[in-house]
């Protein structure tokens, strides 16, 4: 009988404490996007939150009269205090477990990005897969305020275009919180982030007006380059693609010159890319070999009016093989442009130093302190590309109409 009393007490305590940390939906504000800026006049941090208005979403089966998103901004002397202040000025406590993206202004990113990320990393609601982006040429608040796309929630809209970039684009960058943190914690490589810009876009109006209306949209345009935790510049589209070839993040379509007709292009869909950085010590000097193996398929050819009479002529032309060679030239040139730009910025975003550290740790110790400022900008490198076209579409050659 004695054992029954403590047993019952334990069981009761387990049952009543099972939901000690539960939060009612009516008590929290679900944050789907965060913007971080700095007020140049007061030197205060400004935090902008996109918060879901759940009451509106529940009644959206009818006419959409109300905006399902509340954009709310607060300012304070520190980032954490600004976030805490939001709970005092907004009728619901911000809940960050569903946050899709953090957009950071250029001004803040140029100061130091680590304190910004550290605040969110320490939070119990932090998500490693939250995307981190730089607001290029504008503020983070303005990025979050743009309403476009077919998504009801703008934070979800931003999340989807970022995922599209990650999946089908070779000329843009998408980096999440976990990936950024890893690069900040290791030596021999500098971090990069994607950049967002506000663009003007024309949208057709009703048929009777026969006019277009200019509105704002958000576009992921380039790659933000960091050095010692601070934003120092950007890579353009081709340089971004050159970086992605090496870091195995290249996806989507590239265009190469057609060998059948001048001034025509062939569209190549990237299927798989493997990049390797091989450090070498040649005559006492550090040297790097970049090896790229790429597999793709030819999806579109702009060449027309060329007719191959038979299989022999097709084999003699070696169309696919020549396109592979052209593709190798394009990839090699883009990688060289990206590396040279990184060298000019004195920021090893490729991880040359990390590769050197892994293979020659003693040599790395000698150059680690001066790597980004003195060694990396002058280091010699070679690029070897092997491109393979696995298929050339459902038909071998372009369609040629008969006269």
N, C-alpha and C positions, 0 to 999 in steps of 0.2 A: 504493500500500500504506500510505503514511503516514497518509492520511486515515481509514483503516479503524479504527485504534486509538482515536482520540478519538470517532469515531462510535459504536463499540460501547460505550465508557465512558458516553457520554451516554444511550444507550438503556437500559443496565442501571440507571443512576441513576434514570431516570424510572419504570422498572418497580418498583423496590424501594421508592420513596418515595411511591407512589400512595396508600397507605392509612396515612400517618404518623399521622393524627389519629383513627383508627378507635377505637370503644369497643365492647367486648363487652357484650351484654345482661346478662350475669351480673355485670358490674362496676358498673352504674349503677342508680340508683333513679329511675324515671320519675315526675316530679312533675306532678300534674294540677290542683292547687290550692294556693294559698299564703295564709296568714293572718298579719297583722302586728298585734301588740299591744304594750303597754308595761306592765311590772310596776310598779305604783304604790309598792310597798314598797321595791324595790331600784333603781328607776328604770332598769331594764335593758330592752332590746328582747327581745321574745319572738317567734320565728318558728315558725309551725306549718306543716308540710308534709303534704300528702296524697300518699303514694307508692304506686304500683301494686306489688302483690306478684305479679310475673309467674309465679312458680311455681304460685300458686293458680289463676290464670287458665288456665294450661295444663292443669289437671286438673279444670276445672269442668264437664266433660261428665257427671260423676256427681253425687253429692249435694253441696250447698253447705254444707259444714261449717265452712269457714274464710272469714274476711273477706278479700276481695281487695285491701283498702286498709289501709295502715299509716299511722296519724296520729301524727306525730312532732314534738315541740316542743323547741326549744333557746333558751337565754337568753344574752345577752352585752351588753357596754356599748355596742357599735355594731351597726348592722343588718348590715353586711357581715361583721363578725367572727362574728356569730351564724349567718349562712348558712355560713360556712367551718367553724364548729364542728360543724355537722351532719355534715360528712364524717368527723369524728373520732369521733363518738358513734354514727353509723349505719354498718351494714356495707357500704353502697354509696354511691357519690358521687351526690348529687342532680343530676339532669339536667332542666333547665328548658325545653327546647325544645318540650315538649308541654303546658306549663302553660296552663290554660284561664282562670283567674281569680285575681286578687289581691284579698283582702278586708282592709280596713284598719279598725281600731277608731276610734271617735269621738275618743278621747283623743289618739291619734297624729295624726289628721287636723286636730285643732284646733291642734296645735303648728306643723306645716309639712309639706305633702305632697311638696314638691319633693325633699328628700333621699331619701325613700322610693322615688320613681319613678326617680330618678337612678341608684340602685344597680342596678336591673333594666335600665334603658336601656343602661348601659355593658357589661352582660354579653354575651358572644358568643352565648349561647343565648336572648337576649331575643326576644320576638315582639311585633310592633306590634299585633296583633289580640287580645292578652290583655285580658280585661275587667277593669276596676277598679271595686270597689264598697266602700261604707261599711257597716260593721256597726252598725245603728241600735239603741240600747238594749241591746246585748249585746257580747260580745267576738268577734273574728274566729275565735278557736279554737272557740268554741261553734257558730258558723255552720258551720264545716267538720266539726264532729262530729255534725251532724244527719244521720241516715240515713233517707231517704224516697225516694219515686218508684220506678220500675221499673228504673232503670239500676243496673248492678252497681257502676260507679265513680261515686262521689258528685261528683267534679270534673266528670265528663261530664254528670251530672244538672244541676248548676248551669249549665254551659255551655248546655244545651238550653233551660232555662227563660229564660235571658237572651236567647237567640236568638228564642224565642217572643215575648218582650216587644218586641224590636226589630222583629219582623215584623208582629205583630197587635195591639199594644197602644198606645193613645194616652196613657194615664195613668200611664206609668212611664218611667224613663230607662235607657238602656244606652249606656255610653261605654267605648271601648277605650283602650289605652295611647297609640296614635298620636294619636287625637282629643284626649285630655287634654293631651298634650305640645304640640300645635299651639296650643291656647288659652293655655297657660302662657307661650308664647314671643312672643305678640303683645299689643299694647296695645289698649284699647278694648273688651275683653270679658273677663268673669270665667268660670272653669270651673264645671261642674256634674258630679256623678257620680250614679249610681243608688245606692239604699239598700236593704239587705236586713234583714229582721227575722225573728225566730223566732216562730212562731205555734203555738197549740194546735189540733190537728185531730182529729176523731173518725173512727175507722176501724172498719167492721163486722167482727165476729168470726165464728166458725163458726156455721152455721145453728142448731145445737142450743142454743147459748147465748143467742141472740137478744139480744145485748148489743153495745155499742160500746166501743172502747178509745181513750182519749185519748193521742195521741202528738204529737211535735213535728214541725213542718215549716218550710220556709224560703219566705218570700214577698218579692217585690220590691214595695215599697210606696210609695215617694216619691222625691223628688229632693234630693240634698245640694247646698247652695249654698256656694260658696267666695268669699272675698275676700282678695286678696293671699296666695294659696296656703294659706289657712287655712279650715277648716270653720266656718261661722257660723250655719247653720240649715238648715231644710228647706222645700220646697214640698209642699203637700198634693196630693191626686189631681187636683182641678180646676185648681189652679195649674200643676201639671206639664203637664196637657193644654194649658193656655194657652200655656206655653212651647213645647211641641212644635208647635203650630199655626204659630208664627212661624219656628221653626228647621227646618220641613219634615220633622219626625220623627213626625208624627201618623199613626197607623195604627189599624186595628181598628174598633170599634163605638162610637158615641155614641147617646144617647137624647134625643129632643126631645118636648115635649108634643104630643099629638094634637089636631088641630083638629076632629075628628069627634065626639069624646066627651071630656068633662072627666075628669081624674084618670087618663087613659090615656096611654101612651107609644108612640112610634114608634122603632124601631131603625134607625139609618142606618149603613151600612158605608162607611168612608172609602176611596176609590179613589186619589185623588191630591190633594196639597196643595202650593201654592206660596206662600211667604211672602216679603214684601219690606219692608225698612225704608228709608224715604225721608227723609233729613234735610232740613230747610228752615230758612232764616233769614228770619223774619217780623218786620219792624220792629226789627231788631237782636237779636231773641231766637231762641234755638235751639228748634226745634219738630220733631216727628217724626210721620210718617204711616206707619202699618202697614197694608199692603194684603195681603189674603189671598184667594186664589182656590182654591176647594175643589170637587172633584168626588166624588160618592158615589152609592150606590144604596140604595133602601129595601128592607130585607130582612124586616122584621117589623112588623106593626101590631097593637096590642092592642085596637083599636076593633072592636066587633062590634055586630050588630043594626041597622046602617044600610044601607039598600038604595037603590041608585041605579037609577032606572027605565030610563034610556036614556043614550046617549052625550051628548046635549045637557046633561042634568043633570050628568053627570060633568065636562064642560068648564066648566059654570058654577061648579061647586064649586072647580075648579082645585086639586085635592087636592095634587098634587106641588108646585105653585108655592107654596102656603101653607106646606107643610113646609119648602121651601127658605128661606122668610122666617124661620120659627121656628129653623131651623138657624143662620142668620146671627146671630140674636139670642143664641143659646147660645154660639157661638164668640166673638163680640165680647165678651160678658160674661166668659168665661173668660180671654181675653187681657188684659182690663183688670185683672182680679183678680191675675193673675200679674205684670204689670208693676208694679202698686202694691205688691205684696208685695216685689218686688225693690228698689223704691225705698225701702221701709221698712228693708230690710236694707242699703241703700247698696252694692249689688253689681250691676253692669251685666252680667247673665248673658245678655241678649238681643243684645248687640253694638251698641247704639246708638252708642257711642263709636267703634267700628270703622267703622260706616257714615259717621259724621261725618268721620272721618279720611280716608276714601276720597274723599268729595265736596268737603269743605272743609278741606284740610290746614292752611291758615293759621289758621282758626278753632279747629281741634283743638289746635294748639300753645298757644293762649291758655288753654284750659280743661283740658288734659290732667292737670296735677298735682292739680287739685281736682275731677276729674270724678266719681269715685265718692262722695266725701264731701259735696260741696256742689252740684254742677251736676245730676247725674243724678237725685238724689232729688226735685228740684223741676221737672224738665223736663216740658213739656206734650206730649201726644201724642193722636193720633186713631187710631181703628181702623175700617177699611172692609173689609167681608167680602162676597164674592160666592160664594154656594154654588149648585151646580148638581147636581140629581139626574138622572143619566144614564138610569136605569131604575128601575122600581118593582117589580121581581121578575117572576116568570113570569105573575102575574095582576095586573090593575090595582087591584082593590079587595079588602078583606077578604072571606073566605068567610062567607056569611050562610045559616044553615040555614032551610029552609022549615018552616012550621007544618003 
